[in-house]
Amino acid sequence: MNRLLIVSNRLPISVSRKNGDLRLQRSVGGLATGVGSFYKSYESLWVGWPGINIQKKQEEEKDRIVEILGKEQCHPVFLSPYDIKHYYDGFCNNTLWPLLHYFNLSADYDPKTWQVYQRVNEKFCDAVMEVARPDDVIWVHDYHLMLLPQMLRERLPDAEIGYFHHIPFPSFEIFRHLPWREEILSGLLGADLIGFHTYGYVRHFLSSVRRLLGYEHTFGEVRTGTRMVRTDLFPMGIDYHRFADSAGSTQVQKEIARIRQKYGKRKIILSFDRLDYTKGIPLRLEAFDALLEKKPEYQGKVSLVLVAVPSRTGVDSYQVLKKRIDELVGRINGKYGTTDWVPVRYFYNFLPFETLVAFYSAADVALVTPLRDGMNLMAKEYVATRTDGTGVLILSEMAGAAEELGEAIIVNPNDQDAVIEAIETALAMPEKEQIERNRTMQRRLMRYDIEHWVGDFLTRLGDARAVQAERSEQVVTPAIRNELVSDYVAGKDRLLLLDYDGTLVPFASKPQKAVPGDATREVLEALSRAPGNEVVVISGRDRSTLDAWFGAMDIGLIAEHGVWIKERSGEWRMPEALSDEWKAEINPLLELYTDRTPGAFIEEKDYSLVWHYRRTEPVLGAQRAKDLKDDLLHLTSNLDVGVMEGNKVIEIKNNVVNKGRAALNWVSRHAWDFILAIGDDRTDEDLFAAMPPEAYSVKVGLAPSRARFNLVAQRDVLPLLRKCIERDKEGVSGKKERQGREKALIESAAPG
């Protein structure tokens, strides 16, 4: 594969100073530990902050840092202390982190930190541009860089860009609190593929995109108007064999023996976390306190080993949390402790890898009960180290890992009684049952390890790009546009079939607001005046509306998707004899759904009924439309009417009527040199199907279609038509000029 360019807030290797020298050490954290364990096996380069501040007087160190990190396949992004304070401690950890973990009341919406967040994302973009090659696969990671995919897309339009979100993505009702929500979503949609740990996070993201940006999605594909963006779930794995194999190493076995000697025959419950309010550590301690109080038989027989790794020590809320945990540990130990038993062994430090694996291996129970967690790799690491199959994992249902590790004891961390019951069940679980549960989880974790996770994401990213490339072949490129315009200019008899709503004009919240502006009128007038042109506006609008807008123009009109036809300078006529008696049977059902769906309304035409839901809450409107369509199909099964789904509308009309059939009144009467048909929704598919193979049929938008070509968006329609008009005028002007020169030559050659 092409070179992999990984971009994250932190590099997997941190740089520090000691006695004036620069030192390298492995960074902590799930991403750095996981991806950092194998990225060198790829042709890759990792871009991120090296964890060191460079003062002005130390500027010369930058070149040295770039050089030594280059040997580790890394490239640094240098951030100032001001950047770290307002971007990392500020917007990332005082705004995004609490909001995305459902602690929205703790989120701080400071415009200053938002501005720094934008600027730092631009710094990362600049750093990527320094090293990017044309064929690089760019993989952006996590909430620190949610604006970066779109920034890269603007500067590298053809780049293959993926984004993975390592923490929860909340429901729309939570995410909508963010003042800069549209900017964040637009930033992410610059990627070709957006990955999440669970389907719930995917669903929440798609809901926010639909409600806030108005982009529809189908089977995880978002239609942005300019591109198709895929979303999918990729539950992050661990380096399984590293943990499993390390458990048997001599150093780890010695550490296990030391731990067992220290705790004797007492059962060990391990709680290992970063110090963070999302982890629910105080609730865990309170549950352990309640267990010892309600079940005194456990006193002296169980020890809780609490490891809290220091995190974000400069953030006030974390300092408050540390104080709260210190107080709880002190209270429990003072309340129950004896001369030979300390109920809670508290470690506030980072544990070396071998010591961590030893605690995983020695612990009888792992208590992993975060209030909200994107995945929680510690739960997976604990299971991986249990090479003999023993040990019990108690896991919060709020952690993404709970969807994979269903054989664990799953609890609600807010339910103290449930947590106490889970601890009792774990301590009493027979060894045979422990082994059965763990072996099932181990097989699953072994199959979908960190390398499988990376390979799966990159394969799906490649698939997304392949689909985009396939669809881009139909997009009207400058070359295709020039070919279309040239064929238009060369044609003497030209037919132009133009849809109205969503094609000549953008959609409006109410149909009556989508009136043709001056630009639309000017284009239609110019097209209709050009010699040899036959212009037909095809619409679902009623005939009186079309008459009011276009009756004075020398163009053809089709109303109600083909119920009514009006040729140039002619009168309205119905190609087919139709009945509207079915309306009385259908109308009550539409009224019922309108009453149940705020914002929906009914539009009645001569021979059709339309249920509009553009102004409804998007998810509710889509669900109601689906239910209504199902009910209508059942109700109309014995009627000669069809149910047609358009852009935020459900239309019921006679089966014999469609745009394609109406357009044939023009297509079939003449051997046209040039035909152009443009439309935007499902009602226009009949029009495209009726076109001869050589016609230019153009779908507005990137959805699959019977049309030969796609225009990216509605805003591209009028410029395309104007280009035809301009080139045609240039051709006519040039022809007249040539004729004038020829006439002058003839006259000058004639005898005096």
N, C-alpha and C positions, 0 to 999 in steps of 0.2 A: 504494500500500500504506500501511498504518498506520505511525506513527513507529517507527523502529528505535532501540532502546536497546542500545548495545554496552557490555559490561562486561568489563574486563580489569585485570590487575595495574597496568600502566602506561598512561598516556594517550599518544596519538600525539605530544603536545606536552609538553615538559618545561619546568618553571619553575625559574629559578635567580636568584641575586642577583649583581649586579655594581655595585660602588660605591654600594650602598644602593638601587639600582633593581632592579625585577623584569624578567627577560628571558625570552623564549620561544624555544625551539629544537626542531627535530624530534627525536623519540626514535629510538634505534636498535633493531634487532630485526626479525625476520621479520613479526610481526603488525603492529607499528607502521608498518613500511615498506609492507607489502602492503595491509592494509585502510585504513591511514591515507592512502593515495594517492587514495582515491575516496569515503570515507564522507560527505564534505560534499555529494556529488551526491544523497544521500538526505535526506529529512527525518529527521534522526538526532540523537542525543545520546550522547556517549561518556563513560562513568563509569570513573574509575581514579585511581591515585596520580599526582600531578603531579611527583614526584621531588624535592620540596623539604621540608626539615624546618622545622616551625614551633615555635619555643621559646615558653614562656609569655609572655615579654616582647614577643613578636611576634604575639600573637593577633589584633591589629587587621589584620594582613596577610591574614587568611583571606578577609575580605569582598572585598578588592581582587583576590585570586587567583580567587575565584569569579566576579567580574565580568569579568575579562579572559579567563578560559577560556570563559565563557559565549559570548563573541563568536566563539570557535573551535568552537562546538558541543560543548563539553566540560564535565564537572562533576567536581570533585575529591573524592577520598576522602583525608582527611588522616591520615597514619600517623606515629607517634612514632618516634624512634630505637630505642626498646625494641622496638616492633613490627617494624621492619625487621630488627633483629638476630635476633629469635627466630622471626618468621614467614617473612621472605624468606631471609635468610642461614641461618636455622635449619631449620625444617621443610621449606620449599620446596626449598632447595638442599643441605641436608645429609641429608635423608631422602627426599623424593619424587624429586628429580632423579636421584640415583645408583640408586635402586631401579628406577625406571621405565626407566632405560637399561641395566639388567642389571648394574650395579656394586653388587649388593646387599651385598657385604662392606664397602663404603664407607658404607653408610647408617647413620645415627645415629637410634636410636629413643628420643628424649628426651620424656617426658611433658610437660615444661614447654613445649617448642616446639609440641607438639600442641595444648595448651590455648590458646596464643597464636594458632595457625593458626585454630582455631575462632572465637576472639574477633574476629580480623581479618575473617574471612568474614562474621561478623555485622555488622561495621562497613560492609562493602560492601553488605550487605542493607539496612541502615538508609539508606545513601546512595541506593540505588535507590528506596527507598520515598519519599524526599524529592522525587523528580522524576518518578516513574512516573505515566503516565496509564492509564486503564482499557483502552484498545485498543492499547497499546504491544506491539511484538514485541521480546522481551528475548533478547539473544544473549550468552551468557557464554563467556569464552574461557580455556582452559588450566588447567594443574595447580595454579596458585596459588589457584583458586576452585572446587575440586571439591565443596565442601559447599554452595555458594551456590544451585544450582538447587532443592534441596529446601527450603532456608530461604525462598526466594522463593515456592515452591509453597504453603508453609504460610500465608504472609501474603497471597498473591495466587492463590487456588485456580484461578481461571479464566484466568490469564495464559498467553500463548503463549510458551514458553520453549525456547530451543535452547542446546546446549552443544557447543563444538568443542575437541577435544584435540589440541594441536599437537606433542606429543612422543610417543615410542613408548608403547604400553600393553603391558606384558610378559606372558609366559605366567603361568598360574595358579601354577605352582611358584615363581616369583619373587614375584609379587604377594602370595601368602599369607604372606610374611615380615612384612608390615606389621601391627603390633598393632591398628591402627584400620581394618582393611580393610573391615569391614562398614559402618562409618560413611561411608567414602569412596564406596563403591558406592551406598549409599542416597542420599547427597547428589547423585550424578550422576543417579540415576533420578527426580529431581524434574523433569527436563527432559522435553519431548515428543519431542525428537529429539537424539540424541547422535552427533556426527560424528567420524570418524578419517581419517587420511591413506590408510591401506591396509586391505585386507581382513584381513590378518594381525592388525592391532591390533583390528579389530572382533571377530574370532574369539576372541582372548585375553580381551577384555572380557566377551563373552557366556559364555565358559567360567568365568570368575571369578564372574559373577553367578549362574550355575547352581549352582556348587559351594559357594559361600559363603553365598548368600542363599536358594538352593533355588528360584529362579524359572526356569520353563521359557521357551524362546523358539522361535519358528517364523518362518523367513524374516526374521530380524533383528528381530522384534517380541518384546519382553519382556513377559510377563504378570506384573505385580507383585502382583496381588490387588486392587489399587484402580484401576490404570490400565494402559493399553497404552503402552509406550515404544518408539519406533523407534530403530534404530541403522543407520548406513550409512557408506560411505566417500566422501570428498570430497577428492581429492588437491589440495592448495592450489596455485593458480597464482601467477604474478607479473604485474606491470604490464608486459606484454611490449613494447608499443610505446614505453614510456618508455625502456627499455634499448636497443631496436633503433634508435630515432630519435636517441638521445643519442650513439650511436657515431659518427654522421656530423657532429656539431656542430663548429664551429670550435675551441672550447676543448678538446674531447676530442681532436681531430685534432692540435692543437699538442702536447698531452700525450703522445700516441702517438709523435709524431716525436721528442720529447725522450727517451722511454724507449728507442726504437730506436737513437738515437744513442749512448746510454749503454752499451747492451749489444752494439752492433755486429751482427755476423752470428751471434752465439751464439743458440742456441735457448733460449727462456724457458719454464720450467715454473713455473706459478703455483699457490701454495698459499695460499688465503685463508680464514681461519676466525676465529671467536671463540676466545679462549684458554680451552679447556675439555678436560678429560681424556677426554670422550666422542669428541673429534674425531680422536684417534689421531695427533697431530702428532709425538710422539717416534718412533713406528714409521715415519712418512713420512721423517723425517730419517735414521733408521737404514737404510732402504731406499736412499735417495739415496747415502749413504755407501758401502753395499755395491756399488751400481752403479758408482761411480767407482773402487772398488778392483778389482772383477772385470773391468771394461771400461775400462781406462785411456784408450782412444781417445776417450772422452767428456770427459776432463779438458780444460778450457780451451775447450770447445765448447758447454757447457750451463750455464745458471745457474738455480738454484732461487730464486724470489722468494717468501719466506715472510712473509705478513702475518698477524699474530696480534693481533686486536683485544682490548684489555684487558677483562676480565670478572670480576666478583665478587672484586675485589681484597682484600676483607676476609675471604675464606674461606681457611683454612690450606692446604687441598689445592690450591688454585689457585696459591698462592705457591710451593709445592713444585714444581708443574708448570712454572711460569715459570722457576725455577732450573734444572730439568732441560733445558728447551729451550735456555736460554742456554748451558749447558755443551755440548750437542750441536752447536749452531751454531759455537761457538768451536772445538770439536775438529775439525769438518769443514773449516772455513776454515784452521785452523792446519796441518792435515794435507795439504791439496791446493792451497791458495791460492798465487798467484804475484803478482808485482808488478803485473800487468795483468789479473788475473782473481780475483774473489772468488766461490767456488762458491755460497755462500748469502747472498743479500741479505735481511736480517732487518729487518722493520718492526714494532715493537710500538706501534701507535697506530691510531686510527680514520682511515680514508681518506675524504676528501670524495667525493661521488658521482661527479664528473667524473673524478677520479683513479682511482677503482675501475673505472669503465667503460673508461678508457684501458688499464689493466692487463689487463682481460678481453680487450680488442681486440688488444693487442700480444702476449699470451702464445700460444705455439705449442701448449702443453699445459696443461690445468687438472687438477691432481692433487687430487681431492676424495675422501678415503678415511677417513671417520669410522668409529669402532668401532661406533657405533650412533647413528642420527639419525632423528628423526620424519619429516622430508621432505628438507631441505637445499635451500634456494632458491638458494644460490650456484651450484649446478650448472646450474640453469635460467637464471640470469642470464648465465652465461658463454655458453651456447648462443645466447641471444637477441641478444647483442652481436655475434655473428659474422656480420655482414651479407654478407660475401663468401663465406660457407659454409666457410671454412677453420678449422683448429683441431681439437684432439682432446680429448675429455673422458674422463678416467679416473675411474670412479665406484665407490665401495664398494657391494657388494651389501647391506650393512647399512643403507643410507640408503633412506628411503621413496621417494625420487626414482628409484631404480633400477627400480622397477616401471613407470615411465612412459618412462624414457630408456634403453630396451633397446639402442639403437644405439650407446651409449657403450661403452667398454671396461670391462666389469664385473669387479671383483676382490674377493677376500677380503682385507681390510686386514691380517689376521694372517699371511698367506702372503707372506713377504718375496720369495721367488723369483717368485711370480705378479705382485707389484707391479713388480719389476725388469723382468720380461718385458713387462708392460703399458707401461712407460715406453719401452722399446726399440721396441715395436710402434708406439707413438704418434709417436715421433720419426722413424720411417721410413715412416709411412703416406703413400701417394700422395695428392696433392691432390684428385684425382677422387673417391677413396673418402671423404676427409674431407667433401667437399661433399655427397655422397650421404647420408652418415650425418646430418649436421647439418640438411640441408633437411627430412628426415623428422621429426626432433625439433622443429624450428622450427614446422612446420605444426601439430604436436600442441600445442605450448605456446601458439601463437597462438590456437587454437580454445578451449582451456580456460585462459584467462587469469584474473586475479584477479577481474574483474567476473563472468565466467561462474561461477567458484567460489562467489562470494557469492550470485548469483542462483539457482544450483542448490541451495544449502543452504536458502535462504529459501523456495524453491518447495516443497522436500520437507518443510520445517517446516510450511508451510501445508497440505500434503497430510495430514501426520500429524494435525494438528488437525481437519481435515475428517472423517477416519476416526473420530477420537475422538468428535466431535460426533454422527456417525451412530450409533455404538454407544451413546453416552450416552442416546439416545432410548429405548433399551430398558432402561436401568438403572432400578431401582425408586427413584424420587425420593420425597420426602415427599408430593407430590401423588398419585402412583400408589399409594403405600402407604396413604394415607387412603382412596382409592377402593376398594382391595382390602378394607380392613378394614370399610368401610361396607357393601360387598356381602356380606361374610361375616356381619355383624350382621343384615342384612336377610333373609338366607336362612333357610329353615326346615329344608330337607333339604340337608345339607352333606357333601361327600366330600373328605377330605384324604389325599393319597397322598404319603408322605414317605420319601425315600431315607434311609439310615442313615449309612454312612461318608462323611465329607466334607460331610454336610448337617446331620444332627442332632448329630454329634460330629466333631471334627477328626480327621485321619489320625494314626495312630501308627506308630512304626517297626516294631512287630509287631502284627498284627491283634488278637491276644488282649488287647492293652493298651488298645484303644479301647472300653472299657466305658462304658455310659451313666452319666453322673454324676447327682447329685441334680437339677440344673437341667433336664436332659433328661427325667428321669422325671416331675418335677412338671408340665412342659408337656404331656407326653403324657397324664398322668392328668387334667389339667384339660380338655383337648380331648375326651377320651373320655367325660367325665361331662356335657359340655354337651348339652342336648336337641337331637335332630336331627342330631347329628354321627356320621359313620362315619369312623373313623381307620384307616388302613392303613400299616404300616411295610413298605417294599419294600427288600430287601437282597440282596446276593450271599452273605450269610452262610448257614451250614448251619442246618437247622431246630432242631437241639438247642440251639445257641447262642441263637437267637432265643427259643426257649421258656424258656430259663433267665433271660433278661433281661426278657422281656415277656409270658410265659405267663400271669401273674396279672392282667394288664390286660385291659380289655374293648375290645380292638382287633383288627383283622385283621392277618395277617402273610403276607408273600410271601418265601420263601427261595430261594436259589440263582438269583436273577434270574427266578424264575417256574416253576421245576421243582416247587416245593411251594407250596400255598396253604392257609391256615388262616383260616377266617372266625371272627367273634366267637363264643366259647363252642363252637366246632366242633372237629373233628379235622383233622389234616394229610391232604391228598389231592393226588394228581397229576392235573392237568387232561389230560395226554397220557401215553400209555404210552411209556416211554423205555427205552433200552438203555444199558448201560455197558460193553459188550464192547469198544468202541473204546479204552478206557483202556489196555489191555495193549499196544497198538500205539504209543500216544502217550507213555506214561510214560518209556520209555528215552531218548527225545529230550530230555524235560524234565530228566531226571537228568544227562544229558551237559552241558547248558547250566548247570545248577546247579553242577556240579563245576568248570566253567570260569569261573564268575562269583562271586567271593567276596561273601558277604552275601545271595545269592539263595536262595530256598527254595520248595518245592512245597507247596501246600495241596490236599488231596483232599476233595471233597465227594461226595454220593451220585451225582450225574450230571454232574459237571464236574471239571476239573483247573485249578488256578490257579498260575501262575508269578509269584512276587512278586520285585521287584527294588528296592524302596524303600530298602533298607539298603546297596545297592551304591554304588560310586563312580559318580557321575551319568553321566559321559560313557561309561564302559564299560557301565553298565547299559543306557543308551539304545541303544548299538550292538548289544549282545547281544540286546536285545528286538527290534530290527529284523531281525537275522539269524534269530532264533528264529521270528518271525512268518512270514518268507519260507519257512523250512523246514516250518513247520506247514501253511501253505497248500498246499504241494506234497504233503505227506504225507496231508492230509485231503481231497484233491480227490475221492476215491472213497468218502468216508465221509459219513454224514449228520450231520456236526458242523460247527460254525462256530468261527472264531478271533476273539475279541473283545479289543480293546485298551482297558483302563481306566486309572485313575490309578496308574501304576507297577506295573501287573499285565498279564499276558497270560492270558486265560481261554479254555479250550476247553470247549464245551458243545454240546448238541444244537441243531440249527438251528431246530427248531420252538419253542424256548423264548426268550422275552425279556420284559422288564418290561412293555412295552406290552400284549402279549397277555394277560399275567396280570392287569393292571389292568382290562382290559375286563370281567372277571368282576363287577366292581363298577360300572363306568361304564355298562354297557349294561342293567343291571337296573332302573334307576330314573331318573326325570326330575329330576335334581338341580337345586336352586336355585343352588348354589355348588359349584365344584370347584377345588381348589388342588393342584397337583402340583409338588414341589420335588425337584431332583436336581443332581448336580455333575459327572458325567463322561459319557463316551460311551455307557455302558450305559443312561443315562437318556434318551438321544435317542429310543429306541423308545417310552418312556413319553410323552414330549412329543408325538410323532407321533400317538399314539392318542387324544389329548385332543380334545374338541369345541372349535370356534373360540372359544366364549365362556369357556372355562376359563382360570383363571390358571395358566399353566405358567411356572415360574421356574427359570432356570439359575443355580447358584451359581458365581460367577466371570465373567470378561468375555470368555471365548472365544465365537466364533460358535456359534449353537445354533438348534434348531427351536423352542425355548421362546419365548414372547411377551416375557418380561422376563428381566433379569439382576439378581441380587443381587451386590454387590461381593465379599463374602467369606463364609465359613462362619460367622464370628462374628455376622453379621447375621440368621441364620435364626431363632434362638430369640427375639430381641427382636421380630421380626415376628409370630411366633406368639403371644407374650405380649400384644402390642398387640391382637390379635384377641380373646384371652380377656378382657382388661380391658374393652374396649369392649362386648363381649357381656354381661358382668356388669352394666356400667352400664346397658345397654339393658334387661335383665331387671329390674334394681332399679327403674328409672324406670317400667317398665310396671306393676310391682306397686304402686308408689306412686300412680300414676294410678288404678289399679283400686280402691285403698283410698280415695282421695278420692271417686271416683264412688260407691262403696258408702255412704260416710258421708253424702253428699249425698242419696242415695235414702232412707236411713234417717231423716234429719232432716226430709225432706219428707213422710214417711208420717204419716197421721192418728194422733193420740195414742191 
